[in-house]
Amino acid sequence: MPPASSPPLSAVPSTLRIPLAARALGGTLFPQLEVGDTHASRLLQAMGDDGQQWLQDRQSTYGVLARTLCFRDHALAFLARHPSAHVANLGCGLSHYLQWLDNGQLRMTDADLPEVMALRRQLLPAQSPRHVQTELDLSDPRWWDALGLPATRDEPPVFLFSEGVFMYLTPSTVHAILATFGKRAPAGSALCFDAMCWLAMGRAKHHTSVRKTHAEFQWGPRKLADLTRPHPRLRLRNSDGVMAGYNLFYRLLEPAFRTLAGVPFYAVHALEAKA
């Protein structure tokens, strides 16, 4: 159980246990994807979870580790170009990307729903003046300003990412988030997020781990063009398939599915705001 003073997490927030267990224990299954998370084991233990129920889902464990490395690589590449950038994790759960990204210059914001942030502040308090932890509701159209993101496009570019979140949002909310990023982000800003395609919508009961949380998949793109349609300034830079390295079946299936469907089944997508 979480700390005694914290109420149980609701459906979608409770999914934070899945990536936490993968980062804490997944390296034993997939050593080539070991992410070196120095906090995950302690956090999992503090929540009274040994992680074994999540580790039984090898596919999800692999997917979490692979996408973690992908998000990390995108962020590090951005910071190599903009070392003092503002980096914001939208729906952070109990992830700790600052341990991998901190270059002594960046500003980091970890944000999530109030119930998650209450738990996070108990277990993972901010330890740097350059690190802010704050409440966030992505369905609120004021989310951009709530995070202290640039008021005008003339400011330096920012790096936003959202891991394991967009698939649980409604289509209208995702569209609004992408439109806001396209409208407000300074040129060169990046938004990275993972998503399963539309075929997963309404089918969380078939997902070995997610079905235990009672969360539901509500959104997924039908075509890659869906990701840039919300605003003319949006440009898709990358769509990195997450599961291709899992086994031979996925290695063959992923490119075939992308060709036939016009969209990857599960990928980390990287959008850029054009000038």
C-alpha positions as CSV (number, residue, x, y, z in Angstrom):
1,M,0.0,0.0,0.0
2,P,1.0,3.7,-0.5
3,P,2.1,5.6,2.6
4,A,-0.7,5.6,5.3
5,S,-1.5,9.3,4.8
6,S,-2.2,8.8,1.1
7,P,-5.6,7.5,-0.2
8,P,-5.5,4.8,-2.9
9,L,-4.9,6.1,-6.4
10,S,-7.7,6.2,-8.9
11,A,-7.6,4.2,-12.1
12,V,-5.4,6.1,-14.5
13,P,-3.0,7.4,-11.8
14,S,-2.6,3.9,-10.5
15,T,-1.0,2.9,-13.8
16,L,2.2,4.6,-12.5
17,R,3.1,1.3,-10.8
18,I,3.6,-0.4,-14.2
19,P,6.6,1.8,-15.4
20,L,7.9,2.0,-11.8
21,A,8.2,-1.8,-11.6
22,A,9.7,-2.0,-15.0
23,R,12.4,0.5,-14.2
24,A,13.1,-1.1,-10.8
25,L,13.2,-4.7,-11.9
26,G,13.0,-5.0,-15.7
27,G,16.7,-5.0,-16.1
28,T,16.8,-8.5,-14.8
29,L,14.6,-9.6,-17.8
30,F,16.2,-7.3,-20.4
31,P,19.7,-6.3,-19.3
32,Q,20.3,-4.7,-22.7
33,L,17.6,-2.1,-21.8
34,E,18.7,-1.5,-18.2
35,V,18.0,2.2,-17.6
36,G,19.8,2.6,-14.3
37,D,17.0,4.2,-12.3
38,T,18.4,4.8,-8.8
39,H,15.1,5.6,-7.3
40,A,12.5,3.2,-8.7
41,S,13.2,0.3,-6.3
42,R,12.9,2.5,-3.2
43,L,9.7,4.0,-4.5
44,L,8.1,0.7,-5.3
45,Q,9.0,-0.6,-1.9
46,A,7.6,2.5,-0.2
47,M,4.3,1.8,-2.0
48,G,4.3,-1.7,-0.6
49,D,4.5,-3.3,-4.0
50,D,7.1,-6.0,-4.8
51,G,6.5,-5.4,-8.5
52,Q,6.1,-9.1,-9.4
53,Q,2.5,-8.8,-10.7
54,W,3.7,-6.2,-13.2
55,L,7.0,-8.0,-14.1
56,Q,4.9,-11.0,-15.2
57,D,3.9,-8.9,-18.2
58,R,7.1,-9.2,-20.1
59,Q,5.8,-7.2,-23.1
60,S,4.9,-4.2,-21.1
61,T,8.1,-4.4,-19.1
62,Y,10.1,-4.3,-22.4
63,G,7.9,-1.5,-23.8
64,V,8.5,0.7,-20.7
65,L,12.2,0.2,-20.8
66,A,12.4,0.8,-24.5
67,R,10.3,3.9,-24.4
68,T,12.2,5.3,-21.4
69,L,15.4,5.1,-23.4
70,C,13.7,6.7,-26.4
71,F,12.3,9.6,-24.3
72,R,15.7,10.0,-22.6
73,D,17.5,10.1,-26.0
74,H,15.2,12.7,-27.4
75,A,15.6,14.9,-24.3
76,L,19.3,14.6,-24.2
77,A,19.6,15.5,-27.9
78,F,17.4,18.5,-27.4
79,L,19.5,19.6,-24.4
80,A,22.7,19.2,-26.4
81,R,21.3,22.0,-28.6
82,H,19.6,24.0,-25.8
83,P,21.4,23.2,-22.5
84,S,19.4,25.7,-20.4
85,A,16.0,24.7,-21.7
86,H,12.8,24.3,-19.8
87,V,11.9,20.6,-19.7
88,A,8.4,19.6,-18.6
89,N,7.2,16.1,-17.9
90,L,3.4,16.1,-18.4
91,G,1.9,13.3,-16.3
92,C,5.2,12.4,-14.5
93,G,3.9,9.8,-12.1
94,L,6.8,8.7,-10.0
95,S,9.4,8.9,-12.8
96,H,12.6,10.7,-12.2
97,Y,14.1,11.8,-15.5
98,L,16.1,14.5,-13.9
99,Q,18.6,11.9,-12.7
100,W,19.5,11.3,-16.4
101,L,19.0,14.8,-17.8
102,D,20.4,17.2,-15.3
103,N,23.3,19.1,-16.9
104,G,23.4,21.8,-14.2
105,Q,21.6,24.3,-16.4
106,L,18.2,23.0,-17.4
107,R,14.9,23.8,-15.6
108,M,12.8,20.8,-15.0
109,T,9.0,20.6,-14.2
110,D,7.4,17.4,-13.1
111,A,3.6,17.7,-13.2
112,D,0.6,15.4,-12.7
113,L,-2.8,15.2,-11.2
114,P,-3.1,16.4,-7.5
115,E,-3.5,12.9,-6.1
116,V,-0.2,11.8,-7.8
117,M,1.7,14.9,-6.8
118,A,0.6,14.5,-3.2
119,L,2.2,11.0,-3.2
120,R,5.2,12.3,-5.2
121,R,6.0,15.0,-2.7
122,Q,6.0,12.4,0.1
123,L,8.2,9.9,-1.7
124,L,10.2,12.0,-4.2
125,P,10.5,15.7,-3.1
126,A,12.3,18.2,-5.3
127,Q,15.9,18.7,-4.4
128,S,17.0,21.5,-6.7
129,P,15.9,25.1,-7.1
130,R,15.8,24.3,-10.9
131,H,13.3,21.5,-10.3
132,V,9.6,22.3,-9.9
133,Q,6.8,19.9,-9.0
134,T,3.3,21.0,-9.6
135,E,-0.3,19.9,-10.2
136,L,-1.5,19.6,-13.8
137,D,-4.8,18.7,-15.4
138,L,-4.2,18.3,-19.2
139,S,-8.0,18.6,-19.8
140,D,-7.8,22.2,-18.5
141,P,-7.2,24.5,-21.5
142,R,-5.0,26.7,-19.2
143,W,-2.4,23.9,-18.7
144,W,0.3,25.8,-20.8
145,D,0.2,28.9,-18.6
146,A,-0.1,26.7,-15.4
147,L,3.3,25.2,-16.1
148,G,4.9,28.6,-16.6
149,L,5.7,27.8,-20.3
150,P,6.7,30.6,-22.7
151,A,4.2,33.5,-22.9
152,T,5.3,34.3,-26.4
153,R,6.9,32.5,-29.3
154,D,9.9,34.7,-29.1
155,E,11.3,32.9,-26.1
156,P,13.7,30.0,-26.2
157,P,12.3,26.6,-27.2
158,V,11.1,24.1,-24.6
159,F,11.0,20.3,-24.5
160,L,7.8,18.7,-23.3
161,F,7.2,15.0,-23.0
162,S,4.3,12.8,-21.8
163,E,4.9,9.1,-21.1
164,G,2.1,6.6,-20.8
165,V,-0.6,9.4,-20.7
166,F,-2.1,10.3,-24.0
167,M,-3.8,6.9,-24.6
168,Y,-5.9,7.5,-21.5
169,L,-7.1,11.0,-22.6
170,T,-10.2,11.7,-24.7
171,P,-9.6,12.5,-28.4
172,S,-10.8,16.0,-27.9
173,T,-8.3,16.6,-25.1
174,V,-5.4,15.2,-27.1
175,H,-6.4,17.4,-30.1
176,A,-6.6,20.5,-27.8
177,I,-3.1,19.7,-26.3
178,L,-1.5,19.4,-29.7
179,A,-3.3,22.6,-30.9
180,T,-2.1,24.5,-27.9
181,F,1.5,23.3,-28.4
182,G,1.3,24.3,-32.1
183,K,-0.1,27.7,-31.2
184,R,2.0,28.6,-28.2
185,A,5.4,26.9,-28.5
186,P,8.4,28.8,-29.6
187,A,10.0,27.6,-32.9
188,G,12.1,24.6,-32.4
189,S,10.2,23.4,-29.3
190,A,9.6,19.6,-29.1
191,L,6.7,17.5,-27.8
192,C,7.3,13.8,-27.4
193,F,4.6,11.3,-26.3
194,D,3.9,7.6,-26.8
195,A,0.7,6.3,-28.2
196,M,-0.9,3.1,-29.4
197,C,-3.0,3.4,-32.6
198,W,-6.8,3.5,-32.7
199,L,-7.1,-0.3,-32.6
200,A,-6.3,-0.3,-28.9
201,M,-9.1,2.1,-28.0
202,G,-11.6,0.5,-25.6
203,R,-9.5,-2.6,-25.3
204,A,-7.6,-2.1,-22.1
205,K,-9.3,-5.2,-20.7
206,H,-7.0,-7.2,-23.0
207,H,-3.8,-5.6,-21.7
208,T,-2.2,-7.9,-19.1
209,S,-1.2,-5.0,-16.8
210,V,-3.5,-2.1,-17.5
211,R,-6.7,-4.2,-17.0
212,K,-5.6,-4.6,-13.3
213,T,-6.0,-0.9,-12.8
214,H,-9.4,-0.5,-14.5
215,A,-8.0,2.3,-16.7
216,E,-9.2,2.5,-20.3
217,F,-7.5,3.4,-23.6
218,Q,-9.5,6.3,-25.1
219,W,-7.3,7.7,-27.9
220,G,-4.9,6.6,-30.6
221,P,-4.1,8.0,-34.0
222,R,-5.6,6.4,-37.2
223,K,-3.0,8.0,-39.4
224,L,0.3,9.8,-38.6
225,A,-1.3,12.9,-40.2
226,D,-3.7,13.0,-37.1
227,L,-0.7,14.1,-35.1
228,T,-0.1,17.3,-37.1
229,R,-3.6,18.1,-38.1
230,P,-4.5,20.1,-35.0
231,H,-2.2,23.0,-36.0
232,P,-0.3,24.1,-39.1
233,R,2.9,24.7,-37.2
234,L,3.2,21.1,-36.1
235,R,5.8,18.9,-37.8
236,L,6.3,15.2,-37.1
237,R,10.1,14.6,-36.7
238,N,10.1,10.9,-35.6
239,S,7.8,8.0,-34.9
240,D,10.0,5.4,-33.2
241,G,8.5,2.0,-32.9
242,V,8.8,0.7,-29.4
243,M,8.5,-3.1,-29.6
244,A,10.5,-4.0,-32.7
245,G,13.4,-5.4,-30.6
246,Y,11.2,-7.6,-28.4
247,N,11.3,-10.6,-30.6
248,L,11.4,-11.8,-34.2
249,F,7.6,-11.6,-34.4
250,Y,7.5,-7.9,-33.5
251,R,10.5,-7.2,-35.6
252,L,8.6,-8.4,-38.7
253,L,5.2,-7.3,-37.6
254,E,5.9,-3.7,-36.8
255,P,7.1,-2.5,-40.3
256,A,4.4,-4.6,-42.0
257,F,1.7,-3.1,-39.8
258,R,3.0,0.4,-40.3
259,T,2.9,-0.1,-44.1
260,L,-0.6,-1.5,-44.1
261,A,-2.2,0.7,-41.5
262,G,-0.3,3.9,-42.2
263,V,0.5,4.3,-38.5
264,P,2.7,2.3,-36.1
265,F,0.8,0.2,-33.5
266,Y,2.8,1.6,-30.6
267,A,5.4,4.3,-30.9
268,V,7.1,7.3,-29.4
269,H,6.2,10.3,-31.5
270,A,8.3,13.5,-31.6
271,L,6.6,16.7,-32.8
272,E,8.3,20.0,-33.5
273,A,6.9,23.5,-33.6
274,K,7.8,25.2,-36.8
275,A,8.7,28.9,-37.1
